[in-house]
Amino acid sequence: MIIITVAVVIPILWAVALAFQNVRLLNIRDTGFIGEYTLDNFINVITSPGFLTALWTTIVYSVCGTALAIGIGLIAALALRKPFRGRGFIRASLLLPYVAPVVAATFVWSTLLNPQFGFVNWFGQTVLGWEDPVAFLSQRSLPVSVFGLEIELPIALITVILFEAWRSFPFAFLFLTARLQAVPDVLDEAARIDGATPTQRFRHILLPQLLPTIAVLCVLRFIWTFNNFDDIYLLTGGGAGTEVVAVRVFDYMTARGDIGAAAAQALVLAVILAVLVSLYLKLFGREEEQA
């Protein structure tokens, strides 16, 4: 109880108290739990330019990153379900993106995507015939022609989403692999005897078994991705249309020195996250538990 109180409860209460006070970096030493409470921080944060844009970017980043990570993890788990020579080595290799230090991973991606000497642009210009190099991490939009229509792709946001999916899919892979190993082989063998196709076996046998695990993964990965900071900050610094609310909180706290506004923004982020997770559990939780 003492450890939980000191490490969890007191910091949360302290952050809530700071959110309702006019606290700057210069006067934070004189600020206590009890002070002149006001809603000015919340009003300034919500009405500040760029907050709604950052919130929408955070939602898009979280939903797409979570869906891609779970989707890739599911494909990898299904592909490595049956035993074969070297399966253990391949499974261990798939864990590298998740266990690698985030600084090293972002450095590798930044080097590969560099528009001047990166391998991706060299391959695109040499093999794929790109006319100009693409600044994946510093270019807000990229015009692409699809069936004669010009579409502006948010290339920097897509890049950080792909990085999040690449870095997080081993977590989903581990969960789904463990659940697949618990599925009785008798069910799959009976379906094969009855002439079921691979698609039918997946839809009617494996997917119902995996739905509770996928539901848990959706909640966990969405919470972690919604609060993610280090990936985007190290890749783009929040520029080129990739500024999420977590990056704004950091900027308010360091660049502006406005501790109160940063705490208020973090509290707003926590409330929005709690509402979204509660809606998900209310709409889909019961169905997945029954499945």
Secondary structure, DSSP 8 states (H G I E B T S, - for coil): -HHHIIIIIHHHHHHHHHHTS--BTTTGGG--SSS---SHHHHHHHHSTTHHHHHHHHHHHHHHHHHHHHHHHHHHHHHT-S--TTHHHHHHHHTHHHHS-HHHHHHHHHHHT-TTT-HHHHHIIIII--SS---TTT-S-EEEEETTEEEEE-HHHHHHHHHHHHHHHHHHHHHHHHHHHTS-HHHHHHHHHTT--HHHHIIIIIHHHHHHHHHHHHHHHHHHHHT--HHHHHHTTT-TT---HHHHHHHHHHTS-BHHHHHHHHHHHHHHHHHHHHHHIIIIIHHHHH-
